[in-house]
Structure formats: structure tokens, C-alpha cells
Amino acid sequence: MFDKILIANRGEIACRVAATARRLGIRTVAVYSDADANARHVHACDEAIRVGPASARESYLRGDVILDAARRSGARGIHPGYGFLSENEGFAQACADAGLVFIGPPPAAIRAMGLKAESKRLMAQAGVPLIPGYHGADQSDALLAQEAERIGYPLLIKASAGGGGKGMRIVRQHAEFESNLTSCRREAAASFGNDAVLIERYASKPRHIEIQVFADTQGNTVYLFERDCSVQRRHQKVIEEAPAPGLDETRRRAMGEAAVAAARAVNYVGAGTVEFIVDASGDFYFMEMNTRLQVEHPVTEMITGLDLVEWQLRVACGEPLPLRQDQLSIRGHAIEARVYAENPDRGFLPSTGTLKHLLTPDAARFSVAPDSRGNPAAVRIDSGVEQGDAITPFYDPMIAKLIVWGENRPEALQRMRDALSRFEVVGPTTNIAFLGRLMRCDSFVDADLDTALIERERDALAAPKLSVRIEQLAAAAAAVLCDQMVGADTPEPWSITDGFRVSGRARHRLEFTQNGETFCVDVDYDRHGLTLHALGESTCLAGLRRQGYRITGLLGTARLNASAIMDRDTLHLFLPEGRFSFGYSVAQDAAETDSSDAHSLAAPMPGKVIALMVQAGARVRKGQPLLVMEAMKMEHTITAPADGTVEKLPFGVGDLVGEGAALVGFAAH
């Protein structure tokens, strides 16, 4: 076994690998960029070495710098995690040339599966089912358009060298093909340095089901069952679960054996994932193979009781697989939700900012150890951030992976709902409330799954417009009243400045705002306690206490149990029924910029201008593309809000822009 490894990654996966290494007595070396100098993964490892500036291209993607760090540290192996250099055959080969063990597959296997067109050819030879499409070397526009007509619409254009939803477009009719091809190529070139594409038939109501495979150097290959990753936004996964709902043993075995055949066709070693598209009839087709550990590997660990990182380390040291296929089994059901800093109400655009408040549900961290009854942890959290850290535009905006286990799917669903209700974040916008609605959506609850679920359930998943109730205002008032208690969490009676009088009654008014509306709460103090009046109703408040962010007490006959965080002029409340925010200040700033102003199109987030579609002075139609930004590794097209004239373009191609920057001077007609 290794005595020391370098983890060539950051965030939660670096912390995850470090946790298993520590359990096995392996020392670890972290690498970090300037943006990550004080990050959690740096403190999770025994040593840490700087590898460059904040940009991933100048740090985590610098294979030469990372190899030098490994040599200087004395590490014997390099674990690449996922993303960054994990599927870079050149880096894997450089590790071997430097006498270091790349804890992943051989360079030849990465190369064979890295180019989708080549992998499709190999899979056809291995007898793995393929969906009809074009995977050829001729990339001329004319031939691709001709092949698209042969395959038929709707179809999928995909970057041949990539994955993770980058460089992928659904095309539903001929008129959309040319523009989508151009955009797909541009994004593929930016993400993978290769603009080659392939075209495939778009399956009807497709499910995305993947098989976890493992192979050793002795020729043994097994499959560790499947994960359903159908619930996606922007072609990227947001919910994963194992096993796949409704998959019978016959189909499971057929898919597992096809995945093993795919791995053997390229002499695979280590952890890999073979991804399939399953159509409405249940037929499955090879999509691609990810030659690395997957983000969603914890759900497989939860249902098998295995530590996949430990398997990776043992296989990389030349050991045989710990178990045979007939020794593997499924126990229970696991669901993973990716908690992102993103705004579901704005097309899931990533959000940035400091995690001013971060409270997660009680959970095990990175642990696959069973409890006294042999069950995995009911709730697990894999995260690379903590309160006070910043979500920056340089890296993926994931805050955490929330994983739950249950004896069956309904139990796991209920556990996930409860865990999400206990997950609190103040700072960047998150998808936590959206995930909660998803867990209650009829289609998801009934396992009516396909990759378009979020889109077709858009109305059901939209944030509801809730009216303010007295219970929420009373909780907000309780939080403010707690701030009037001077001293300890349980102050002496004489240190409370709450308006109490020996005789008579005192009244105090609190004002809160929400969406431009003002709500008044009148607080009566008397010898019997507090009475709150709002919205024409009244309730009593008693036993009010604060401990840190937690506010407890009695509202009428109901128990008050809330987290209250004041961020500038905004009070954030986390109640059992959800999160609520109220403005609370003496005076509101009325000079805020109106982001809906059609005369100034603002950058939705920090990023870089990569294409200008018009020139200054151009007359445009509503919805016409004006420019393209790249941010968080994705393209964002800025369109005209109305018919009008482009008066100026303040930024050129390659310019970096901040969130809210005016990208286009625009005059509506």
C-alpha cells in the first residue's frame, strides 16, 4: 500500500480521498491555488503545496507543476479525483514516465474512451448496443447536416472529446441545426480543446442509467450495479439514486454485463462508469464511459457498503479486486442531491458569494462505515467548504453532496426531505428549496423519470408565491427581540431591555418589508409576557431564548424553533416550513439599480465575453443574440429584451466582466 499520495484536486473530492487515506494510514499532500489557500481540503491533508493563481488553467490543470509538487513531497502516487486532470491521458502518461502511480486507468484506456467517436467504434466491435448516429472523422458542416437529415430529428449534438454536459445541444428541427452546431463546437473547443462533434438520435423519454465498473491488473472485472442519473438541468445531473427504480434483475444483469464488456474492450483498470441511455421501451444504448470516479459514487457506496476510494488505492497498488461478482449485493436505497450555489429561478445560473451562514443536517462526513446493525449512515454529507468560505467564479459552484439511505425508496425520499429542510445557507443563492420541491414532485415520487423531468414539471417545481402569515412575522419579531437581550444567551432579568414595566402596558412597533410591502408587528409588554399583533391577528410569545443562531420559545401553543441570521438589512429565517427573508432597517435604500432596465443588459454573473454577435449601431429584434459570455465553464447568450438599436458594446471578446456589469448599451424602439 502507498505510504503517501498527492491529491491533484480540490473541494469535496479532495476531502473525500483524504478521509479514506487517513483511515488506511496513508499520508496525503494537498495542492492549492491562491483562491484555495485556506480551503478545507488544504487542512484535510498532512501537507499542502501551492500550484498557482486562482484560474484552474494556471493551477489545477498545470500537470507539470503538480508532478513537480509530487516529486518534492515524496508522494508515490497521484489521485486525480474527478474533473481537472482525471481523464487526461497525457497527464496519466507523464505520471508513469516520472515513476509515479496514476491512481486511475491506463493512458490507453483514457484515450480510447475519451474520444466519443472512437469509443463508439470499439463498443460496436465489443457488441455493446449503440444508438443510431454519426461518429465519423469528417467534420465538415455539409456532411454533418446531411447526417442529421439521415438520423432524423430530434437529435443530439455532442462534443466528441468531452462530458459533463459541456458542448451538448438538443436540436428539434432542421432550422436550428446550424446555430446549435456552431455553439456546440465553440463550447467544446473552450472546454476540451477539441471542437469535433458527434450526432445521435435523441431517444424518446430517455433515462440516464449508468453502471459502476471496477477492474484490476489480474484481469478481473465486476459491475457494482447501477445509478439512475436522469434528473438533470442544463444537461448536468442534480439527483442520483441507486438502485435505478423499476429496473428488474434481468435488465440489471444485461446492462452490467454490457458495461463489463465495454471495460474489457479497452483493457480497463480501476474505477469507471459506463453510461447508458434507456428509452421508453426499456432498450438501452451505450452513451460514453467516464474513466474516473464519478461525483455520484456515494450512492453506490451506500447500497453496497464498500469504499470505492479504498478499492481504487488497492487496485493501483496491484492488489486484486476485494470481491467477486457473486459476492456483491444491493442493500436498501440511496439518493444523492447536489446542493449548488445557483438560482433555479434564473435558469440555474451559478451564484457566487461568501457562505455567511452554513448549517448542515446531522450527518456522517465521507464515511461508508456501517452502524451497529450493519446499515450505512442514514445521512451523509460530502463537502469541501465551511462557513466563511467563498463560492467563486473560478470553480464549480457545488456546496455539498447530500446523500441519504433508507431500507427502501420511500424511506430514502422522506429522509432526504427532512435533511433538506435542515440545510441552511445564507450568502449565495442556492437550489435547496428547489430540491425540496423536487422531492415532493409527483413525477419524481412515482419514479416517472427521464432527462426532461425538470423541464416538463417546470410549473410544479417553480417557487410558489406564498403570502406572509403571522407565524412568520412573529418569528421575525422574536429574532429582533432576542437582539434586545444584552449579555449571555440566558440573561439575568435586570439585563433585559425589552420594555417591561412594573405596572401597566408598553407597546413597541417593528416593521418588516418583503417584495416592497411593509408589515407591522405591534408588541405589547405586560407582567404576563408578550403579545404580538400583525395582519389583524394576535399571538402570545413566551419563553424566548437564543443560543447562537437558534431561537426557541412558544408562539401561542406551538413551539418556535428557528434559525435567525441578520445579513446587513435582511433577516433570514429558517423555519420548519421553509426559509423566509424580511428587510429590517430604519431606512431602505431606494437608489438600488433596477436590473430589469431594458436599456442596460447586465451580466448575470462574473465571466468572460467570448463572442460578439452584433456591432454597435445594429438594429435588432427581440430575442436576437447580442453576445455570448462564458462563466462556470458554460456559455450564456445575452439576447435583446425588445426590438431596438445596439448603441454601444463596452466589452470586447476576451474581456472579463463582473456580475451586474452593463454588457450592451441598448435603446428600445
N, C-alpha and C positions, 0 to 999 in steps of 0.2 A: 504494500500500500504506500501511497505518497506520504512524505513527511511534511511537504509544503507545496501549496499550489497558489498560483496567481489567478484572480478572478477578473477577467477582462470585460467588465460590465459595471453597471451602476444600479441604484434603485433597489426595488424589491427582489429582483432575481439575484443580485449580488448578495443581499442579506440572506436569501433562501439558501444559496450554495454554502455560504459561510456557516449557517446553522448546522447543516449536515456534516461539514468538515470538522467543526468543533466537536460534535458528538463522536466522531471517529478518531479524534486526536490528531487531526491534520491542521497544521498552521496555515494561515491564509494571508495573502497580500492583496490589498485593495489598490485600484488605480482611480484617480480622480482628476476632474477638470477644475479650473478656477471656480466655476459655479458650484462645485460639489465639495469644496474644501472641508466643510463641516457637516457633510451629509451623513445620514445614518449608516450607509454601507461602509464608510470610512472607519467609523467607530466599531462596526461589527467584526472587523478583521484585525489580525495581530499586527500588521504593518500596513502602511499606505504610501503610495508614490504618486506624485503629480505627473500628469502626462500631457498637459497643455491648456490652452484657453477654453472658454465655455463652449464654443462651437464643437459639435461632435466630429466634424471633418478635421479639426485641428487637435483632437484629443482621443476620444474613444475609437475613432476609425483610423488612427495612426498605428498601423501594425508594427512598424519599425520601432516606434517609441515604446510600445507595450512589450515587444520582445526584449528590448534593452532593459526595461524595468524588471522583467522576469529573470534575466541573467544576473543583474545586480543584486536581486533579492535572494538568489539561490533557489528559487522555485523549480520544481521538477516538471510540473505540468501546468497547463493553462486551461481554465474552464471559461468558455466564451459566453455562457448564458444563452440568451436569445436576442435577436436583433444585432446591430453593430457588425462584428466580425464573425458571428457564429456560423454563417453559411458562405464564408469567403474562402474559396479553395486555395487562393494564393497565400492567405494567412496560415491556413492549416499546413500547407507545404512548407512555409517558412519556419513554422514551429518544428517540424520534423528535421529540416535542414540544420536548425540550431540545436538539435539534440534534446528538444523539449517535447513532452507528450501533449498533443492537442486532444482535449477531453471531448471528443466528438467523432464523427465518421471520417473515413479516409478522404483525402482530397479528390480522388477519382469519383467517389460516390457523390460528393457535393457537386462536382462538375456535371455528372450525368443527370442529376435531378434538378440542378439549378437552372438549366435551360429547359423551359417547359416543352418546347417543340421536340428536343432530343429525348426528353423523358417519355413523351407520348409514344415515340417510335419504339423505345425499349419496352414499354409496357405492352404494346401491341405484340411484340415478339414473345413476351412472357405470358401472354394470354389473359392479361388483366383487362376488364371491359373498359372501352373508351367511348365517350360521347362524340357524335359526328362533328367534324370541324376541319380547320386548315391549320397545319403546324409547319408549313414549308419554309425554306430559306429565302425564296423570292418574296421580297417585302415591298414591291412596287405598288403604288396606290391603285393602279388599274387592275392588277391581279387580285389584290385584297378585296376590292369592290366586286370583282367577278365571283370570287369565292363566297363572299357574303350572300350574293344572289343565289348561288347553288345551295348553300346551307339553309337559307331562309330565315326570315325574321319571326320573333325577336331573337337576337343573338348577343353574344358577349365578346367584347374585345378585351384581351388581357395582355399585360406586359409579359413577354416570354421569359425575362430574367428575374422577375420579382415575385412578390407575395404581399400579404397583409393588407389587401385591398387597394394598394397603390397601383396606378396605371390600369384601372379596370373601368369599363363603361358598358352599360346595357344599352343596346340600340334596338329600337322597336320598329323603325321603318327606314326605307332607303334614304329619304331626305335627311336623316340625322347622321348617316354613316360618316361622311367626310369630316364634319366638325368634330365628332367624337373620336375619330381616328387620330386627328391632329392633336387633340388634347391628351389622349391616352399616350401617344408617343412622347409628347413633351414631358409629361409626368414620369413616364418610365425612364427617360434619359436622366431626369433630375434625381430620381430615387436610386437607380441602379446602374447608371452609366451605360445603358443599352436601350435603344428605342425600338427593338424588334418586338412584334406582337404576334399573337395567335388569335384565331377566331373560332368560336364554338357555338353550337346551338344552345339557346337558353332554355333549360328544362322547365316544364310546367310545374308550378308549385314545388320548387326544389327544396329538399332538405340538405343541410350540410352535415354529414356524419363522417367522422374521422376515426382511424384506428391507430392506437398506440402500439408501436412495434419496438422490439429490442433484439439485438443480435450481438454475439460475442466473436472472438477471434478463432474459436474452435469450430465454427460453422453452425452453431445453434441459433435459431431464430424463433421468437414467440410473439404472439399478439396479446396485449393486456386490455383487450376489449375496446369498447367504442366510447366516443363522446359526441353528443349532439350539440352542434355549434350553429344552429340555424338562425337564432335570434341575433340579427346584425343591424347596424346602422352604418351608412356610408361604406358598405361592403366590408365592415370590420366587426368582429364579434363583440358582443356585450354580455351575453349569457351563455354559459356552457353547462351541460349536465351529463352525468353518466349514471347508469347506462342510458342509451337512447330510448325514449318512451315508445312503446309499441313494437320494438324490434324483436322478432321471435328468434329462437335459438338457431333455427336453420339458416336464416339470413345473417345472423351474427357470425356463425361459423364460416359462411361463404365469404363474407366481407373480410373476416380475419385471415382466412387462407389466401385471399387475393392480395391483401396487404403484405403478408409474409412473402408471397411470390414476387411482389414488387421490390421488397428489400433485398431478396436474394439475387434478383436480376442485376443489381449494381454492387454485389459483394458488400453489403452494408454492415457496419459495426457501430454499436451504441444505440442511443435513443433516437427514434424518428417517428414521424406521424404521416400516415398515408391518408390523404383527404379524398373523400368521395362525394359526388352529387347523387342524391337519391330522388328519383322523380315520383310523381303521384301514384304510379303503378307499383312502386317498390323496387324497380330496377335501379342498379347502382353503376356509376361510371367513375373511373379514375379521374381526379382533377389535378392533383400535384402531390409531391412529397416534400415535407419540411424536414430538412436534415439537421434537426436540433431538438432540444427540449422545447415544449410548447408553453405559452403563457398559461394555458388551462390544465397543465399537468396535475394540479392538486386534486381535481375531481377523480382522476384515475387513482391517485394515492389513497383517497378516502374510501373508495369502494373495494380496493384490493388490499389495503393495509401495508403497502410497500412504499419504500423511499426511493423514488426514481433517480434522485441525485446520487444516492449511495450506489445504485446499480451502475450509473454512469462511471463513477470513480473505480469501481471494481472491474468493470469491463475494460476501461482504459489501462488498467494495470495488468491486463492479460488473464484475469480470472474468468472462469466460465459463468454463464448466467446462473443465478442462485436457484431458480426454479424451472421445471419443465412445463410445457403447455398443460399437461393433465393435472398439474399441481396448482394451477391458477383458478381462482373463482371470484364471483361477484358477491359482495355483501352490501345490501341497502342501496340507497340512492344519494347522490351528491349533486349540489348545484353551486356554480360559481357566478358571482356578479362582479363585473369590473366597475369599481367606483372611480369615475373620471371627474376631473375639473373641466366641465363642458356645460354648454347651455342647450338643453333639448328644445327649448322654445325658439332657438335661433339656428336650427338645422344642425344641432350638436357641435357648434363651433367650440373649439377649445377655449378655456378660460385661464387666466394667469392671476397671480397674486399670492400674498402671504397667507399661510394657514394660521389665522389668528386664534382660532379655536378648533381643536380636533379631539373628539371623544369617540372612541370606538366601543362596540359592544364587548362584553367579557368574552375572551376567546384565547385559544392557543395560538402562538406565533410560529409559523413554519413547521409545526410539529405533526408528524404522522404516527407518533406513538399511541397505541390503543389505551383505553382506560382499563379499570379493573375487570370489566366484563368483556374485554376484547373488542369493544367498539372504538372507532376513531372519535376524535374530539367532535362535539356537536357543532361547534362554530370555530372556524379558523380564519385568521387574517394574515395575509402576506402583504407587507407594506415596506416601502423604503423611505417614508417621510414621517415626520413628527411635528407636533405643534411648534409654530415659529418658522418652519421651513417655507420656502417659496416654490410655487409652481411657475416655472419659467418657460419662455417660448423655445428654449433650446432642445427640450427633450419631450418624450411622450407625457401627456398630462394625467397619467394614472395616479390616483392617490392610494388605492389599495385594491386587493382582490379579497372579496368576502366570500368564504366558502362554508357551506353548511352540509351536514349529513343527517339522514333520517333512515329509519327502518324501511320506509317506502317513500314514493314521490310526494304524496300529500303531506306527510310529516316533514319532509325536507322543505316543501313550499311554505308551510306555516312557520318553520324555524327561520327561513330567510326573511319572511315578512317581519317577524319580531326583531331580528338582528338589524334590518334596515331602519326600523323605527328607532333604534338606539344609536344610530350612527350620526354624529353631529359634526358639521363643518361650518365655520364662518370664515369668509375670505373670498376665494374664487367661487363662482357659481358651480354647482355640482349636479350630477344626474341622480342623486339619491332618491328624491321624491319620484322621479320618473321610474326608477327601478321598482319602487314600492307599488306604483300603479301597474307596472308590467306584471308583477307577481300576483295581481288580482284580476288581470285581464282574462276574460272568459276563454279566448283562444289559447292563451298560454296555460291556464289552469287545466283545460281539457286536452292539452298536448296536441292541439291542431297547429303544428309547427311548420314553417317554411321560411325562407330567407326574406320574404316580403312581409312578414308578420307585423313589424313595426309600422311599415308604410300603410298596410291595409287597415290597421287598427289605430290610425292616426287620431281620429276623433276620441276614441275611448282612452287613449293614452295622453291626450292633451291635458295640460294643467287646468284643473277646474277653477272657475271663478267663485270663490267662497265668500259669503257675506260674513262680516265681522260679528261675533257673538259676545255676550257679556263675559263668558268664561275666559275668552282670550284677553279681553281688556282688563279683567280682574287680575289675571296672571301678570300682565304688563304692569299694572299698578302695584302688585305685590313686589315685583322686582325693583321698582323705583323706591318703594317704601323701605325695602331692605337696605338700600343705599343711604337711607337716613339714619340707620343704626350705626353709631360711631363705636369703634373698638372691636372686640372679639366677635367670633361667629355667634356666640351666645352671650350678649352683653348684659351688664348689670342694669337694673331698672332705671337708675339715675343717669345712665349714659345714652338713653334713647331720646332722640329729638323728633318725636313723631306727632306732636301736637296734643298729647294727653293733658287733660286738666283735672284738678281735684273735684270740681263740680261743673255742671253744665256740659255743653257740647261744642266741639270745634269742627269746622269743615275746611277741607283743603281740596282744590281742584287740580287735576292732572289732565294734560291734553296730549293726545297721540294722533299721528297722521298716518294714513295709508292710502296710496294711489290718489293723492290730492284731497282726500276727505279728512276732516278733523273729527275726532271722537273725544268727548269729555267724560272723565270719571270723577265724580264727587266722592270724597272720602270723609265720612263722619267718624269722629273720635269720641268715645264716651267711656265710662268706667267699665262697661261690659265688653269693650273691644272695638272693632272697626266694622263699619257698614259701607259698602261700595254701591254707588248708584250710576248706571250707564244704560243707554239705549232704552230708557223707560222701565228698567228692571233694577232690582236690588239684590245683593247677596252679602253675607257676612264673611269676614276674614278673621281667622283665629289661629293661634299657634304658629305664627310666621317665623321661619328660621332660614338662615342662609349658611351654607357650607361650601366655600369656593363658588363655583358657578351654580350649584344646586339650590333651588328654592323649594321649601316644603311648607305645608300648612293645611288648613281646612278652608275650603270655599263652600259655604253652606254646609251640606252634609257630605260633600265629595272631597276626596283627598287631592291636594295640589302637590304635584311633583313635576318640576320643570327645571330646565337649564335656561339661564338668562345671561346673555352676553351683550354688553354695550360696545358698539363699534362706532366711534365718532358720534354722530347724531342718530344712529339707528340701534334700536333694541331688538335683538334676535331672541326669540323664544322657541324652545323645543319642548313641545307638549306630547302626550301620548297620541293625540290625533294628528300630529304633524308639526311642521315648522311655520312660524308666523313672525313677520317683521313689522315694526312700527317706528315711525320717526318720533323722536322725543328730544326737543330742544326749545330754547327760549324763542329763537327766531330761525326761520328756514331761509336758506339761500335761494333767492328767486332768480339768480343770474346763471343758473346752470344751462349748459348748451343743450339745445333740443336736437337729439340725434336723428329725429325724423325729418329735419330740414332737407328738402329735396334739392336745395341749391348747393349743398356741400356733402358729397358722398364720403363717408368716413370709413377708415379701416376697421373691420370688425375685431381685429386682434393684431398684435405685433407680427410683422412678417417682411417679405421682400417682394418687390414688383418684378415679375418675370416676363410679362408681355403687355404691350400697349396695343389695343385693338382699333383705336381711332386716333385722329390727330386733333389738336386744338383748332376750333372753328368748325368742326364737323357737325352736321345736323343729324340727329339720331332719333330712333323710335323707342318707345317704352319697351324695356326688356332687352334692348340690344346690348351685347357685351362691350364694355368700355376698356377694361384692363383685367389682368389676371395676377393675383397675389399667390405666393407660396408661404404657408405657415404650418407648423407642426407636421411637415412632410406631406401636406395635402394642398391641392390647388383650390382657390376660391375666386370665382369670377364675379366682378363688380359690374352690375348692369344699370342701364338708365332707368331712373324711377318714373320717368314720363317722357313724352315727346319733347325735344328741346335741342339746345346747342351746347356743345362742349366748349366752354370759354377758356379753360386752361388745364394743363396736366402738370402739376407741381413736381412730380417724381418721374424719373426715367427708369428703364429696365436695369435691374441690379440694385436699385436704391432700397435701403432698409427704412421701414416706416413703423411708427408706434401706433398702438391702439388708439382709435379716435382721430388719427391724422386725416385731414381733408385730402382725398386722393384725386378728386376731379372738381374743377370749378364748372358748375352746370346752371344753365338758365332754362327753365321750363317754358314752353310755348302755350 
